[in-house]
């Protein structure tokens, strides 16, 4: 069997797969609350007990929310280090690879089915072109997909921690607020769950939102989204519009950087939940506002990944390649 993993700041998924072409067949998925464990090895031990694993695994690949350097990942939003060598020792296989979580997500895009994505712009995808992926959730991840010998091969990045580029007077005010609070305005501080809370804080300056009374830090983004989508709070709706616009602008920036003529994919936990807000035109208006290269981005297919296990699937695709 092969094992895929998707380790996020909030949730960790592990999956058992059987080899199949082009997409490994999922046998079982196991979900864990990341913060409930002291290390990834503890989760692997729980995984062994839950699935009743006996014997060695054929191959494993694990996507991790953080940079991977020399087979070791230091997670950005959790105080963990994860080592490919430790995973290999635990699973009893030398065929182990750690991936950045967006690198793993990017591995899935060529095997996703039509019902696993929502199209924001059909575009005219080129079979010889590059692609790109970005995903807002607990943080913001980005990855490039370069076309090599006919296949899209992922290249990880830490673009979510790049400087946030304000486009309007209001967004410049957001930058000022973030600098005063956090010292620096990163893209992730706008485009993530905590980023939506920052925008909510900006639109509610001088007052509190009663809809967030008693909400935990983890629940706040969902409450803001629901209030904005339902029209129950105009400031929440304003924050959600600002989020959708900034998301579209950053997606367009990434499409330009990657020359993503094969497609731009929006993943992560937030996009499917706010899909109605992304479909209003606010996202695509910002995506397309890229003169003098508007014609280029008009032809880029833009799709939202709906399958919440896409990162897990991408890890399994890579594990299958290792098993080969």
C-alpha positions, 0 to 999 in steps of 0.5 A: 500500500501507499500512504499520502498525507496532508499536514495543515495547521488545523487538520491533518489527513492521512490516506491509504491508497492502492496504486492505479493509473493515473490516480491512486485509488483511495481505500480509507482516509483518517483525520486528526486535529493537528494541535491535539498531538505533540508531533507528526510521529504521534499522529503516525502512531495513532494512524497505525493503531486506527488502520491496523497497519502491519508491515512496511509501507511501499511508499509515502509522500506527505504535504506539510504547511511550511518550507521543506529544506533537506528533507526537513519541514519546519511548520509555519503555524504549528511548532513542529519539525517533520523529518522524512527520515523519521517518517521512513523509519516509522513506516519501514520504507526508504521511499518517503518524500516531504512536500510543501502542502501547495506542492502536494496540492499542485500534484493533484490538478492533472487528476481532478475530475470535472465535478471536483472543480468549479469554473470561474473563467473557462479561458483557453487552456494551452496543453503546452503551458504552465499552471499555478495554484494558490490556497487560502486557509489557515495560511496562504500557500502558492505553487507553480506548475512548470511544463516539463516533457508534457507533464506539469511539475510543481515548484513550491514557494513561500509566496504567501509571506511576500509583501501585500500589494495594496491597490486602492486607498482603502487597501493602503489603510489596511496596510497601515493597520497591519503594519501598526499591529504586526510590523509588516503587511504580508499577503497571508495577513489579508488572504487567510482565515486570520486575514479575513478577521483582519479585514473584519477588524478594519471594516468594524473600526470604532465598533464591535460585531455582535455576530462574533460574540463568544466566537473562538479564533478558529470560528471567527472566519466562518462566522464572518463569511456566513454573515457576509454571504447572508447579508446579516452584517454590512460590515461583514459583507464589506470585509468579504468583498475586500477579501474576494477582490484581494484574492482575485488580484493575488491570483492574477499576480500569480498567473502573471508570474507563472505565465499560467496559460494552462490554468490557475487553480484556487484551493484551500478550505476557504474558497469552496465555502465562499464560492457565491462571493467569488462568483459575483464578479469581484474576484474575476474583475480584480484578476483581469485588471492586469493591463497591459497583459489583460489579454493574457489573463483573459485566456487563463482558465480559472478553477476553484478546487472543491475536493477538500482532499485534493492535497491528500490525493496529490501526495498519493500521486507523488507516493505512487511515482516513488513506488514507480 
